[in-house]
Amino acid sequence: MAASKVKIQWHNDAFEELRRLPQVEAILEAHAIEIAAEANAAHNAKGYIAVTGHGKSRSRAAVVTSDGHSIASNQKHHTLEKITAEKAIS
């Protein structure tokens, strides 16, 4: 069987447009809020918060620690790492 030479041309502008859609931002924000809620519930904290923003080519979401209790808890228990790893597997 002869190998065919298929050439794929990516349209990066279209990818950037998709990554900036309000629907995509809403999905990212929902995931971040869910992770923050799980982290707060896991260690009786209130300092894990979801933040969203716009980068150069895409929307972004993150969960950050905003107080001493959640910072110490995350350092000791690796809370965010564990929760995001569980989400990636499921």
N, CA, C and O atoms as CSV, one atom per row, in Angstrom:
chain,resi,resn,atom,element,x,y,z
A,1,MET,N,N,0.842,-1.169,0.000
A,1,MET,CA,C,0.000,0.000,0.000
A,1,MET,C,C,0.893,1.238,0.000
A,1,MET,O,O,1.797,1.351,0.827
A,2,ALA,N,N,0.655,2.123,-0.878
A,2,ALA,CA,C,1.461,3.342,-0.993
A,2,ALA,C,C,0.999,4.372,0.022
A,2,ALA,O,O,-0.196,4.535,0.270
A,3,ALA,N,N,1.962,5.056,0.596
A,3,ALA,CA,C,1.643,6.107,1.558
A,3,ALA,C,C,1.159,7.348,0.816
A,3,ALA,O,O,1.794,7.813,-0.131
A,4,SER,N,N,0.046,7.860,1.257
A,4,SER,CA,C,-0.456,9.085,0.627
A,4,SER,C,C,0.116,10.297,1.349
A,4,SER,O,O,0.416,10.248,2.542
A,5,LYS,N,N,0.255,11.360,0.615
A,5,LYS,CA,C,0.779,12.581,1.207
A,5,LYS,C,C,-0.380,13.563,1.392
A,5,LYS,O,O,-0.685,14.383,0.526
A,6,VAL,N,N,-0.997,13.439,2.542
A,6,VAL,CA,C,-2.113,14.307,2.871
A,6,VAL,C,C,-1.567,15.521,3.607
A,6,VAL,O,O,-0.805,15.388,4.565
A,7,LYS,N,N,-1.953,16.676,3.163
A,7,LYS,CA,C,-1.505,17.897,3.798
A,7,LYS,C,C,-2.690,18.538,4.517
A,7,LYS,O,O,-3.748,18.764,3.930
A,8,ILE,N,N,-2.490,18.818,5.779
A,8,ILE,CA,C,-3.539,19.459,6.574
A,8,ILE,C,C,-3.166,20.914,6.757
A,8,ILE,O,O,-2.046,21.243,7.149
A,9,GLN,N,N,-4.110,21.770,6.469
A,9,GLN,CA,C,-3.881,23.198,6.651
A,9,GLN,C,C,-4.761,23.665,7.805
A,9,GLN,O,O,-5.989,23.639,7.716
A,10,TRP,N,N,-4.119,24.092,8.882
A,10,TRP,CA,C,-4.838,24.559,10.053
A,10,TRP,C,C,-5.202,26.027,9.872
A,10,TRP,O,O,-4.437,26.806,9.303
A,11,HIS,N,N,-6.365,26.384,10.359
A,11,HIS,CA,C,-6.820,27.767,10.308
A,11,HIS,C,C,-6.784,28.321,11.732
A,11,HIS,O,O,-7.781,28.288,12.453
A,12,ASN,N,N,-5.624,28.827,12.117
A,12,ASN,CA,C,-5.425,29.280,13.484
A,12,ASN,C,C,-6.382,30.390,13.888
A,12,ASN,O,O,-6.795,30.450,15.046
A,13,ASP,N,N,-6.738,31.255,12.975
A,13,ASP,CA,C,-7.687,32.313,13.299
A,13,ASP,C,C,-9.030,31.738,13.737
A,13,ASP,O,O,-9.675,32.262,14.645
A,14,ALA,N,N,-9.442,30.661,13.084
A,14,ALA,CA,C,-10.707,30.013,13.451
A,14,ALA,C,C,-10.613,29.389,14.840
A,14,ALA,O,O,-11.564,29.466,15.618
A,15,PHE,N,N,-9.472,28.770,15.159
A,15,PHE,CA,C,-9.279,28.199,16.492
A,15,PHE,C,C,-9.336,29.293,17.551
A,15,PHE,O,O,-9.970,29.125,18.593
A,16,GLU,N,N,-8.674,30.409,17.282
A,16,GLU,CA,C,-8.694,31.524,18.237
A,16,GLU,C,C,-10.113,32.041,18.427
A,16,GLU,O,O,-10.519,32.348,19.548
A,17,GLU,N,N,-10.859,32.136,17.350
A,17,GLU,CA,C,-12.244,32.602,17.439
A,17,GLU,C,C,-13.076,31.658,18.310
A,17,GLU,O,O,-13.858,32.104,19.148
A,18,LEU,N,N,-12.902,30.360,18.105
A,18,LEU,CA,C,-13.627,29.379,18.915
A,18,LEU,C,C,-13.258,29.489,20.387
A,18,LEU,O,O,-14.127,29.424,21.256
A,19,ARG,N,N,-11.973,29.656,20.664
A,19,ARG,CA,C,-11.516,29.697,22.055
A,19,ARG,C,C,-11.951,30.967,22.776
A,19,ARG,O,O,-11.843,31.043,24.000
A,20,ARG,N,N,-12.434,31.956,22.049
A,20,ARG,CA,C,-12.908,33.196,22.669
A,20,ARG,C,C,-14.435,33.295,22.737
A,20,ARG,O,O,-14.965,34.288,23.235
A,21,LEU,N,N,-15.131,32.297,22.252
A,21,LEU,CA,C,-16.595,32.338,22.268
A,21,LEU,C,C,-17.126,32.416,23.699
A,21,LEU,O,O,-16.550,31.808,24.602
A,22,PRO,N,N,-18.209,33.150,23.918
A,22,PRO,CA,C,-18.804,33.227,25.262
A,22,PRO,C,C,-19.207,31.850,25.808
A,22,PRO,O,O,-19.129,31.609,27.013
A,23,GLN,N,N,-19.633,30.961,24.924
A,23,GLN,CA,C,-20.022,29.617,25.368
A,23,GLN,C,C,-18.811,28.866,25.928
A,23,GLN,O,O,-18.929,28.152,26.924
A,24,VAL,N,N,-17.663,29.024,25.297
A,24,VAL,CA,C,-16.443,28.359,25.778
A,24,VAL,C,C,-16.034,28.962,27.116
A,24,VAL,O,O,-15.659,28.237,28.038
A,25,GLU,N,N,-16.106,30.278,27.224
A,25,GLU,CA,C,-15.768,30.935,28.482
A,25,GLU,C,C,-16.694,30.461,29.597
A,25,GLU,O,O,-16.245,30.257,30.725
A,26,ALA,N,N,-17.971,30.285,29.299
A,26,ALA,CA,C,-18.935,29.808,30.292
A,26,ALA,C,C,-18.598,28.391,30.756
A,26,ALA,O,O,-18.711,28.084,31.943
A,27,ILE,N,N,-18.188,27.538,29.837
A,27,ILE,CA,C,-17.794,26.168,30.190
A,27,ILE,C,C,-16.563,26.190,31.091
A,27,ILE,O,O,-16.517,25.495,32.106
A,28,LEU,N,N,-15.573,26.985,30.720
A,28,LEU,CA,C,-14.357,27.094,31.534
A,28,LEU,C,C,-14.678,27.619,32.927
A,28,LEU,O,O,-14.176,27.104,33.927
A,29,GLU,N,N,-15.516,28.645,32.983
A,29,GLU,CA,C,-15.880,29.228,34.275
A,29,GLU,C,C,-16.628,28.205,35.137
A,29,GLU,O,O,-16.391,28.118,36.342
A,30,ALA,N,N,-17.520,27.440,34.530
A,30,ALA,CA,C,-18.274,26.423,35.271
A,30,ALA,C,C,-17.338,25.369,35.856
A,30,ALA,O,O,-17.511,24.950,37.001
A,31,HIS,N,N,-16.351,24.940,35.079
A,31,HIS,CA,C,-15.374,23.961,35.582
A,31,HIS,C,C,-14.574,24.543,36.744
A,31,HIS,O,O,-14.358,23.867,37.749
A,32,ALA,N,N,-14.135,25.789,36.611
A,32,ALA,CA,C,-13.351,26.422,37.667
A,32,ALA,C,C,-14.175,26.585,38.942
A,32,ALA,O,O,-13.668,26.355,40.040
A,33,ILE,N,N,-15.433,26.976,38.806
A,33,ILE,CA,C,-16.308,27.130,39.972
A,33,ILE,C,C,-16.524,25.789,40.660
A,33,ILE,O,O,-16.526,25.710,41.888
A,34,GLU,N,N,-16.704,24.752,39.881
A,34,GLU,CA,C,-16.900,23.401,40.439
A,34,GLU,C,C,-15.658,22.946,41.205
A,34,GLU,O,O,-15.774,22.398,42.302
A,35,ILE,N,N,-14.483,23.166,40.641
A,35,ILE,CA,C,-13.239,22.772,41.303
A,35,ILE,C,C,-13.036,23.579,42.583
A,35,ILE,O,O,-12.637,23.026,43.608
A,36,ALA,N,N,-13.308,24.883,42.530
A,36,ALA,CA,C,-13.168,25.725,43.722
A,36,ALA,C,C,-14.121,25.256,44.824
A,36,ALA,O,O,-13.736,25.198,45.992
A,37,ALA,N,N,-15.346,24.925,44.465
A,37,ALA,CA,C,-16.322,24.456,45.451
A,37,ALA,C,C,-15.872,23.149,46.088
A,37,ALA,O,O,-15.996,22.977,47.301
A,38,GLU,N,N,-15.355,22.230,45.289
A,38,GLU,CA,C,-14.853,20.957,45.829
A,38,GLU,C,C,-13.677,21.187,46.769
A,38,GLU,O,O,-13.591,20.561,47.825
A,39,ALA,N,N,-12.778,22.079,46.390
A,39,ALA,CA,C,-11.603,22.364,47.225
A,39,ALA,C,C,-12.028,23.003,48.547
A,39,ALA,O,O,-11.515,22.643,49.606
A,40,ASN,N,N,-12.954,23.939,48.486
A,40,ASN,CA,C,-13.438,24.568,49.717
A,40,ASN,C,C,-14.123,23.559,50.623
A,40,ASN,O,O,-13.937,23.587,51.839
A,41,ALA,N,N,-14.916,22.667,50.036
A,41,ALA,CA,C,-15.624,21.659,50.822
A,41,ALA,C,C,-14.668,20.632,51.420
A,41,ALA,O,O,-14.898,20.138,52.524
A,42,ALA,N,N,-13.607,20.312,50.703
A,42,ALA,CA,C,-12.679,19.276,51.159
A,42,ALA,C,C,-11.947,19.669,52.436
A,42,ALA,O,O,-11.617,18.803,53.246
A,43,HIS,N,N,-11.691,20.942,52.627
A,43,HIS,CA,C,-10.891,21.370,53.780
A,43,HIS,C,C,-11.544,22.503,54.556
A,43,HIS,O,O,-10.861,23.297,55.203
A,44,ASN,N,N,-12.870,22.574,54.490
A,44,ASN,CA,C,-13.623,23.581,55.233
A,44,ASN,C,C,-13.012,24.966,55.048
A,44,ASN,O,O,-12.741,25.678,56.016
A,45,ALA,N,N,-12.806,25.323,53.818
A,45,ALA,CA,C,-12.169,26.603,53.483
A,45,ALA,C,C,-13.129,27.476,52.697
A,45,ALA,O,O,-14.171,27.015,52.231
A,46,LYS,N,N,-12.770,28.728,52.557
A,46,LYS,CA,C,-13.541,29.662,51.733
A,46,LYS,C,C,-12.630,30.400,50.758
A,46,LYS,O,O,-13.093,31.230,49.976
A,47,GLY,N,N,-11.344,30.096,50.805
A,47,GLY,CA,C,-10.383,30.877,50.047
A,47,GLY,C,C,-10.014,30.356,48.679
A,47,GLY,O,O,-9.208,30.984,47.994
A,48,TYR,N,N,-10.565,29.241,48.250
A,48,TYR,CA,C,-10.336,28.787,46.874
A,48,TYR,C,C,-11.357,29.507,45.998
A,48,TYR,O,O,-12.561,29.348,46.196
A,49,ILE,N,N,-10.895,30.284,45.048
A,49,ILE,CA,C,-11.821,31.033,44.211
A,49,ILE,C,C,-11.520,30.805,42.731
A,49,ILE,O,O,-10.376,30.578,42.338
A,50,ALA,N,N,-12.567,30.871,41.935
A,50,ALA,CA,C,-12.451,30.722,40.478
A,50,ALA,C,C,-12.262,32.106,39.871
A,50,ALA,O,O,-12.965,33.053,40.226
A,51,VAL,N,N,-11.316,32.211,38.963
A,51,VAL,CA,C,-11.101,33.467,38.237
A,51,VAL,C,C,-11.082,33.151,36.741
A,51,VAL,O,O,-10.628,32.087,36.322
A,52,THR,N,N,-11.578,34.088,35.956
A,52,THR,CA,C,-11.574,33.923,34.498
A,52,THR,C,C,-10.996,35.177,33.865
A,52,THR,O,O,-10.955,36.244,34.477
A,53,GLY,N,N,-10.558,35.024,32.645
A,53,GLY,CA,C,-10.012,36.166,31.929
A,53,GLY,C,C,-9.809,35.845,30.474
A,53,GLY,O,O,-10.066,34.731,30.019
A,54,HIS,N,N,-9.345,36.838,29.753
A,54,HIS,CA,C,-9.101,36.689,28.323
A,54,HIS,C,C,-7.617,36.850,28.064
A,54,HIS,O,O,-7.019,37.867,28.417
A,55,GLY,N,N,-7.030,35.843,27.445
A,55,GLY,CA,C,-5.649,35.942,27.017
A,55,GLY,C,C,-5.588,36.502,25.610
A,55,GLY,O,O,-6.595,36.948,25.062
A,56,LYS,N,N,-4.413,36.475,25.037
A,56,LYS,CA,C,-4.231,37.002,23.686
A,56,LYS,C,C,-5.046,36.220,22.662
A,56,LYS,O,O,-5.611,36.799,21.734
A,57,SER,N,N,-5.102,34.904,22.836
A,57,SER,CA,C,-5.769,34.090,21.824
A,57,SER,C,C,-6.850,33.173,22.374
A,57,SER,O,O,-7.402,32.360,21.632
A,58,ARG,N,N,-7.168,33.289,23.680
A,58,ARG,CA,C,-8.172,32.381,24.235
A,58,ARG,C,C,-8.688,32.891,25.572
A,58,ARG,O,O,-8.083,33.757,26.204
A,59,SER,N,N,-9.816,32.337,25.984
A,59,SER,CA,C,-10.347,32.572,27.321
A,59,SER,C,C,-9.621,31.640,28.278
A,59,SER,O,O,-9.167,30.561,27.897
A,60,ARG,N,N,-9.524,32.073,29.510
A,60,ARG,CA,C,-8.813,31.268,30.508
A,60,ARG,C,C,-9.604,31.232,31.807
A,60,ARG,O,O,-10.364,32.150,32.115
A,61,ALA,N,N,-9.413,30.164,32.555
A,61,ALA,CA,C,-10.011,30.048,33.880
A,61,ALA,C,C,-9.007,29.368,34.792
A,61,ALA,O,O,-8.220,28.526,34.358
A,62,ALA,N,N,-9.047,29.747,36.062
A,62,ALA,CA,C,-8.130,29.165,37.038
A,62,ALA,C,C,-8.800,29.163,38.402
A,62,ALA,O,O,-9.750,29.907,38.648
A,63,VAL,N,N,-8.292,28.320,39.278
A,63,VAL,CA,C,-8.700,28.340,40.674
A,63,VAL,C,C,-7.468,28.749,41.466
A,63,VAL,O,O,-6.400,28.152,41.328
A,64,VAL,N,N,-7.627,29.766,42.292
A,64,VAL,CA,C,-6.499,30.288,43.062
A,64,VAL,C,C,-6.839,30.277,44.543
A,64,VAL,O,O,-8.007,30.219,44.930
A,65,THR,N,N,-5.805,30.334,45.357
A,65,THR,CA,C,-5.975,30.445,46.802
A,65,THR,C,C,-5.916,31.920,47.169
A,65,THR,O,O,-5.033,32.644,46.708
A,66,SER,N,N,-6.856,32.367,47.999
A,66,SER,CA,C,-6.937,33.795,48.274
A,66,SER,C,C,-6.747,34.163,49.742
A,66,SER,O,O,-6.792,35.341,50.096
A,67,ASP,N,N,-6.537,33.171,50.595
A,67,ASP,CA,C,-6.284,33.484,52.001
A,67,ASP,C,C,-5.272,32.493,52.577
A,67,ASP,O,O,-4.949,31.479,51.960
A,68,GLY,N,N,-4.791,32.808,53.754
A,68,GLY,CA,C,-3.755,31.987,54.382
A,68,GLY,C,C,-4.178,30.554,54.629
A,68,GLY,O,O,-3.385,29.630,54.446
A,69,HIS,N,N,-5.434,30.360,55.047
A,69,HIS,CA,C,-5.912,28.999,55.325
A,69,HIS,C,C,-5.870,28.132,54.074
A,69,HIS,O,O,-5.374,27.006,54.114
A,70,SER,N,N,-6.384,28.645,52.973
A,70,SER,CA,C,-6.411,27.841,51.740
A,70,SER,C,C,-5.009,27.665,51.156
A,70,SER,O,O,-4.713,26.627,50.565
A,71,ILE,N,N,-4.153,28.658,51.314
A,71,ILE,CA,C,-2.771,28.518,50.841
A,71,ILE,C,C,-2.080,27.391,51.597
A,71,ILE,O,O,-1.465,26.513,50.990
A,72,ALA,N,N,-2.184,27.418,52.938
A,72,ALA,CA,C,-1.546,26.382,53.753
A,72,ALA,C,C,-2.152,25.011,53.492
A,72,ALA,O,O,-1.439,24.011,53.410
A,73,SER,N,N,-3.483,24.975,53.361
A,73,SER,CA,C,-4.174,23.721,53.095
A,73,SER,C,C,-3.738,23.127,51.765
A,73,SER,O,O,-3.491,21.925,51.668
A,74,ASN,N,N,-3.642,23.971,50.737
A,74,ASN,CA,C,-3.226,23.483,49.418
A,74,ASN,C,C,-1.784,22.997,49.444
A,74,ASN,O,O,-1.459,21.989,48.817
A,75,GLN,N,N,-0.924,23.697,50.158
A,75,GLN,CA,C,0.478,23.259,50.260
A,75,GLN,C,C,0.589,21.919,50.979
A,75,GLN,O,O,1.370,21.057,50.576
A,76,LYS,N,N,-0.187,21.747,52.037
A,76,LYS,CA,C,-0.111,20.519,52.832
A,76,LYS,C,C,-0.767,19.324,52.136
A,76,LYS,O,O,-0.221,18.221,52.127
A,77,HIS,N,N,-1.954,19.560,51.548
A,77,HIS,CA,C,-2.751,18.451,51.015
A,77,HIS,C,C,-2.744,18.345,49.491
A,77,HIS,O,O,-3.287,17.386,48.942
A,78,HIS,N,N,-2.146,19.301,48.807
A,78,HIS,CA,C,-2.122,19.324,47.331
A,78,HIS,C,C,-3.543,19.228,46.778
A,78,HIS,O,O,-3.817,18.481,45.838
A,79,THR,N,N,-4.420,19.991,47.377
A,79,THR,CA,C,-5.847,19.919,47.084
A,79,THR,C,C,-6.163,20.148,45.609
A,79,THR,O,O,-6.839,19.331,44.982
A,80,LEU,N,N,-5.681,21.242,45.061
A,80,LEU,CA,C,-6.006,21.556,43.664
A,80,LEU,C,C,-5.426,20.524,42.706
A,80,LEU,O,O,-6.059,20.159,41.715
A,81,GLU,N,N,-4.234,20.061,43.004
A,81,GLU,CA,C,-3.607,19.043,42.169
A,81,GLU,C,C,-4.439,17.760,42.160
A,81,GLU,O,O,-4.659,17.165,41.105
A,82,LYS,N,N,-4.897,17.339,43.332
A,82,LYS,CA,C,-5.679,16.105,43.426
A,82,LYS,C,C,-7.030,16.237,42.714
A,82,LYS,O,O,-7.448,15.332,41.991
A,83,ILE,N,N,-7.694,17.350,42.922
A,83,ILE,CA,C,-9.015,17.527,42.318
A,83,ILE,C,C,-8.911,17.595,40.797
A,83,ILE,O,O,-9.704,16.972,40.091
A,84,THR,N,N,-7.935,18.351,40.292
A,84,THR,CA,C,-7.810,18.446,38.835
A,84,THR,C,C,-7.373,17.120,38.228
A,84,THR,O,O,-7.765,16.801,37.105
A,85,ALA,N,N,-6.565,16.337,38.953
A,85,ALA,CA,C,-6.170,15.015,38.447
A,85,ALA,C,C,-7.388,14.095,38.380
A,85,ALA,O,O,-7.543,13.342,37.417
A,86,GLU,N,N,-8.248,14.149,39.390
A,86,GLU,CA,C,-9.475,13.340,39.378
A,86,GLU,C,C,-10.370,13.732,38.206
A,86,GLU,O,O,-10.949,12.867,37.549
A,87,LYS,N,N,-10.483,15.025,37.943
A,87,LYS,CA,C,-11.317,15.506,36.837
A,87,LYS,C,C,-10.758,15.044,35.493
A,87,LYS,O,O,-11.514,14.719,34.577
A,88,ALA,N,N,-9.442,15.017,35.383
A,88,ALA,CA,C,-8.810,14.617,34.119
A,88,ALA,C,C,-9.037,13.143,33.827
A,88,ALA,O,O,-9.158,12.747,32.667
A,89,ILE,N,N,-9.096,12.336,34.865
A,89,ILE,CA,C,-9.281,10.892,34.700
A,89,ILE,C,C,-10.723,10.565,34.352
A,89,ILE,O,O,-10.976,9.690,33.524
A,90,SER,N,N,-11.673,11.257,34.974
A,90,SER,CA,C,-13.085,10.913,34.761
A,90,SER,C,C,-13.653,11.512,33.507
A,90,SER,O,O,-14.828,11.307,33.202
